[in-house]
Amino acid sequence: MYGTDAAQDIAALTGGQELIHAMAEVFGQGMSGLEGSAAMPRRQPPPPGRGRPGTWWLPGRLIAMLMLTAWESPGLGLVDRFERVRLALRAPDDEGRTYQGFIKALSRHETLPDEVMRRLRTTTTAWAGDFARRLGFEVFACDGSRFELPRTEANEAFFGVGGKGEGPQAWVTMLWHMGVGLPWAWKIDRADAGERAHLLEMLDALPPQALLVADAGYSGFDLLERVIASGRDFLIRVGANVKLIQKLGFYRMENRQTVYLWPDRAQRQGRAPLTLRLIEVRDDKGRSMHLLTSVRDAGRLSDADAAVLYRMRWGIEQCYRHVKQTMHKRKLRSAAPRQAHLELHGLLAALTCLGLVSVRRRIERGEDPLRWSVARALGLVWKLLHHGAAAAGDVWNTLARAVKDACQRTRKTRRDWPRKDGGHAPPAAPHLRPAHPHETQRARQLSPRP
């Protein structure tokens, strides 16, 4: 938007403080050193007996720089964005001058990315209000995606190459809050990493009794058993690769939707079957779609509500699109693995922080936060950075206006499957069969019928 010359219009960068004050409310005490300050002060000498002078890069300043460099003009390189934002923050000429120093300081705070993520979750919970739940559940989507990296030996050795990629890639698995439409937690790993393992690592980050919504890639017995054991529920799409058993007799109140996930390996290990509910609904094109859930009571989750929640899962796909296209980060710019990790953490945290600032006033007014527009919010942030609050007004109310328009767009008519563009056919129906007599007997030996 502003070209590639970092010095162009540099004198106009005076709006960073308004955004910092907004970030201070998002992160609370995590922005220590920034709140209430019209300009970033110089470092202070340490108390007597405390050793060398403190660094200018306090945690709050690191967070501010991490957020603002992600929001800054996407056409610029990392160093150019750093220099522009540094001037917007009114940093002293002899303090925090280089991008390399910023990265080194950020690397020294090894727990800072996780702390940023935790604080963002805390604020999301506090601000979500009535939108914390959808259709009676705290609902979270889970999905993964790859990000391209510069082709360097270090990146290729650390991240590897996944899928059909020709260069190094990082894999991100994300939990996305479906109530407010913002990232909740994420894991960054090698290109060939397993998203199921990532989900298990993030399971404790979910609220108790949360409902997890995912696509057909998360249908493994071990994973779903862990989700149920944690006290949470799931709603996933299943296809022909999933084998389900009917009429096992393990659950006393069986009905036509009652099915069991009980692979041979789990039977040999003496593990109990998972008693589940299979829901068949229709997608937008009238095709059959099968959803598997641990919520057995249709009074808590009706078939219609299950279809609505699964369609809302598409928001996590849009979230990845916002990062890759709207924020122009399909390919990261960091040439070293540690820097790539920090860059990607910063992007996802910046998107979440921007979303919280944008939807806070809307939630307070009872307006749906899912209508917020990433593109418009970024445009307003760039305006604030380059022209200050006098041009954009109060940052909270300004960003609350960053919403999608109400225009109902019609999709171009596309040919049904199979398509010539190489698209994948939708999942077929799961494999259903009645229980064998020996399975019924084995199930009765495991535990009494609930």
N, C-alpha and C positions, 0 to 999 in steps of 0.2 A: 504493500500500500504506500510506503514512504520511500521506496527505492532501496538501493544498496549502499548509499553513502551514509555512514554513521554520523557524519558531521552536519548533514543537511537539516536545517531547522532545529538544531540542537538547543538553541537558546529558548525555544518554546516549551521545553520539557520542564514544566513547573507544577504538574498536577498530581505527582506521586503521593503527596502527603494525605490527600483525601482518601485515596485507596488504602493507604497504610492504616488510617484510623478505622476503616471498615474491616480490614484484616485483623486488627487488634481485637475487635468484637468477636470475630470468628474464632480466633485462636486463644483468646483470653490471655492468661499470664505467659503463654508461649511467645508473645510479642514483646517481652521485656526489653526495655531500652527504646521502644518506639512510641508507646502511648503518650499522648499529650505533648508531643514534641513537634514544634514547627519545622525543625531541622534536626538531622542526626548529629548528636554531639560527638566531640572527639573522645578518644578513649581516656579513661581516668587511670591515674597511677594506682597500683595495688595498695592495700593496707600494709602497714609495717610488718615485716617478717613473712610476707606472702610470696616473695620471689619476683620474677620478671613482670614487666608491665603487661596488663591484659590486652587482648587483641581487639581491634575495632569490630571484627566479625562476631558479634554476639549472636546467640541463636535466633533472636527475633529478626535481626537484619538478614541473616541467612535465609530465613523463611520468606521475608519480604522480597529479597532478590530472586529467590527460586520461583515465587508466584509471578512477579512482574516480568521477568525475562521470558516466561512461557506465554504471557499475554502480549508482549511487545511484538512489533511488526514481524510477521512470519517470514517475509522474504529475506531478512537479514541473517547473518551468521551469528553464532553464539557470542563471540567477542563483541561484535557491533551492538547486539541487543543489550549485552551487559553494560557497555559504555553509555548507551542512551538512558537506560534505566538508572544507572548510577547517578547521572546528572539529575534525573527526575527526583531522586531521593535526597538531593542536595548534600551528597557526601563530601567531606573535606578533601581538598586536593591531594593531601599527603597521606590519606588513609583509605584502605580497601580499593586500591587503584586498579588491580589487574584481575582478569578472569581466572588466571591460573591460581592466584592467591585465594580467590573465592572458592574454587573447586577444592583446593587443599584444605581450607578451613571447613568446608562442608564434609569432606572425607574424614576429618578428625572427629566429627560428631557422628559416629557410626549409628547411633540409635535415633538420630533426628528424623529420618524418613518415617520410621514406624511411629514415632511420637506425633508427627504431623498427621498421619493417618488416624491415629487414635483420637486426637483432638477434633479432627473433622467429623468423626463419628459421634463424638460427644455433642458437638454443636448441632449436627443434623438431628439427633434425637431430641434435643432441647427445643429446636425451632420447628419441628415437623408438625406439631399440633394435631389437628384432626386428620391430616394426610399421612400420618404415620402408618395407618392401616388402609387397606383396600379390600372391600367386601369382607370385612371382619378379620383380616389377617395382616400381620406384618410380613410383607412379601418381598423376596429378594430373587433377582435373576442371577444366573451364573453362566459365563461363557468365556472363551479365550480367543486370542487373535495374535498374529505375528506382526512385528515392526521391523522394517529393514534398517540395516546399519551400514556405515561406511565400510568398504572392503579393506580392512587392515588385517595383518597377521594376528594381532592381539585379539581383535573381535572374532575372527574366524576360529581361533583356538579356544576361546572362552565360550562363545555362544553357539558355534556350529551353524549349519545350514539345514533348514527344515522345509518340508514340502517340495515345491517346485522352484524354490528360490535359488538364485545363482550367487548370492552373497550371504554374509552372516545376517542372522535375524535373532531378535529377542522375542520370547513368548510371554504374553501377559494373560493371566487368568484373573477375572474381575467378578466381584459381587456388586450388584447394582441395586440400589434401593428403589423399588418400583412405586413406592408411595410418593416420594419427592423427586424421583428421576435423576439421582446423583450417584456417582461411585461411592461404595461403602468400604471396600477393602480390595487389595490386589496383590498378586505375586508376580515377580519378574524372574525369568529363568532362561535356560537354553532353548534353542529353537525346537528341540525334540522332547521337551519336557512334557509330563503328563498332567493334564488339567484336572483329572480326578484326584490325584495326589495333592495338587494345590488346593482344591476345595476342602479336602480333609484338614489341611493345615489351617485354613481360614474358618473352619466350622465354629470354633469358639468365639469368633468375632460376631456371629449372628446372635440376635436376641433370643432368649428362651422362647420356645413354641413358635418360632418363625416358620414361614412356609417358603421353601426353596423351589423355584421354577427353573427348569433347564430343558435343553433339547435332548435328542436321542443319544448324545455322546456320554451321558451320565447315568446309564442304566445298569451299571455293574452291581452285583449282589453285595460285595464287600462294602462299597460306598454307601448304598442305600441302607444297609444294616447299621452302619455307623451313624447315619443321619437320624434314623429312628431311635437308636440307643441314646442319642444326645437329647432327646425330648423334642426334636423338631420334625416337621413334616415336609413332604416334597410333592411336586407335581411335575412330571416329566413326560415328554413325548416318547413313544416306543414304536419300534418297527419290527420287521421280520427277524431281526437278529435276537430278539428276546423271546424266550420260551416260558410260557406261563401254564400253570396247572389249575384245573377246575375241580370242584367237588372232592376236595381232599378231606373234608370233615374236621380240619384242625380248628376252625373257628365256628362256634355254635350257631351264630346268626348269619349263615351264608345266604346270599341272594344271587341274582343273575349277574351282578357286577363283581362278585367276590372272586378273586384269583390269588394264586400263590406264586411267588418267585422262590424257587428252590432248586438250584442247579445240582447236578450229580455230585460235584465236589463238596458242596455244603452238606448234602445228605450223608456222604461218607464220613465227614468230619463231625457228624452228630449235631449240627447247628439247626436251629428251628427255622421253619419256613417263614418268609415275610408275607403276612396277610395283607393284601392290597385291594384296591378297587380300580377296575378298568372302565374308563369312560370313552364312549365313541361319540364324537361330535363332527360337524362339518366345517370345513374352512371356507374362505371367502368365495372359492370357486365351486363349492358344493362337494368337494372331495372328502372322503372319510379320513378322520384324524383320530388316533388313539392316544389317550392320556392315561398315565398310571399314577396313582396317588396313594399315599398312606392315610389320607383322611377318609376313613371308611363310612362315616356318617354323612349321608347326602343332605341332612339338615344343616350341617356346618358348611359344606361346600357342594352346592348343586352342580349338575352337569353344565348348566348355562354359565354359572359363575366360573367354573373351571376353564371353560372356553375363553371367557373374557380375560382371565388372568394370564392364560398362556399367550393370547394375542398381545397382551401388554408387555410380554417378555421381549418383543421386538425392540423395545426401547434401549436395551443394552447393545444391540447391533447398531442403532443410531448413535449411541454414545461413542463407540469405536470410530464410527464414520466422522463424528465431530472432531475427534482428536486427529485423525489422519487427513481429512479433507478441509474442514473448516479452519482448524488450527495449523494445517499444512505440515503435519508431522508423520506422514506415511513413512518417511525415511528420516531417522535421527541424524544428528550431525557429529556426535561424539566419536572420536577415533579410538578411545580406550574403553575397556569394559566397565571400569568403575565409574567413569564419567557418563557412559551410556545408561547405567543403572540410575544415576542421580538425575539425568536429563528426563528419563521416562517417569521416574517417581515424581519429579517436579511437574511434568505435564498433567498427570492424572490428579495430583493434589491441586494444581492451579485450576483445572476444570471444576473440581468439586468446590473449591473456595469461591470461584466466580459464580457458580450456581447458587451457593448459599446466600451470597450477597444479593443476587438477582431475585431470589424467590422469597426472601424473608418478608418483605412488605406484602407481597401477594398472599402468602399464607396468613398473615395477620388480618387481611381483609376477607379471608375465606375464599380466595380465588385459587384455582387449580395450578400448582407449581409445574405440572407437566407441560404447560403451554410456554415455558420460558424458551427463548431463542438464543442459542449459543452464538450464532453469527452476529446478531444485533447487540448482544452483551459485549462481545469482543470489540465491536465498532465503537460502542460507548466508552469502553475502557481506553481504547487508543485516543479517543477525544479527550478524556480526562487527563491522560498522561501528557498530551501535547498541548492542551489549551487550558487546563486547570478547571477548577470548580465553577469559576465565573461563567464559563461557556456551557457547562453541562448541568449545573445546579447540584442539589443534594444527591450524593452518590447512591443512597439507598432507593430513593424515589426515582432517580434516573434509570437505574438498572432494573427496577420493577417494571418499567415500560418495555423492556426487551422481551417481547412475546411474539410468538408466531402469529401470522395473520389468520383470519377466519375463512380465507378462501378455500373452498372445497375443490381440490384438483382431481381431475379424472385421469386414470392411468391409460397409457396407450394399450390398445388391444394387442395381446401377445398370444402366440400360439401355445396351446396346451402341450403337455409332455407327449412324446419326446421333442425337445427343441433343437434347432440347428446350432444354437450358441453354446452347446456343450453343457448345459445345466444338468444338475442331478435330479433324478426322479424323486418325488416325495417318499418318505418311508412307507412300506407296505404294512399290512396288518400284522400284529405279533402272532407267533405260533401258539395256538391254544390246544390243549389236549386234556382229557379226563385223567384223574390220578389213577395210577396202577395200584392193585391191591396191596403189594408190598410197601408202597409209599404211604398208603393210608395207615397200615399197621405201624410203620416206623414213626409216623407223625404222632400217633396216639401214645407211643412210648416216650416221646420227648417231654411232653407236659400235658396236663389236663386241658380240655377244651375251654377256652376263655368264655 
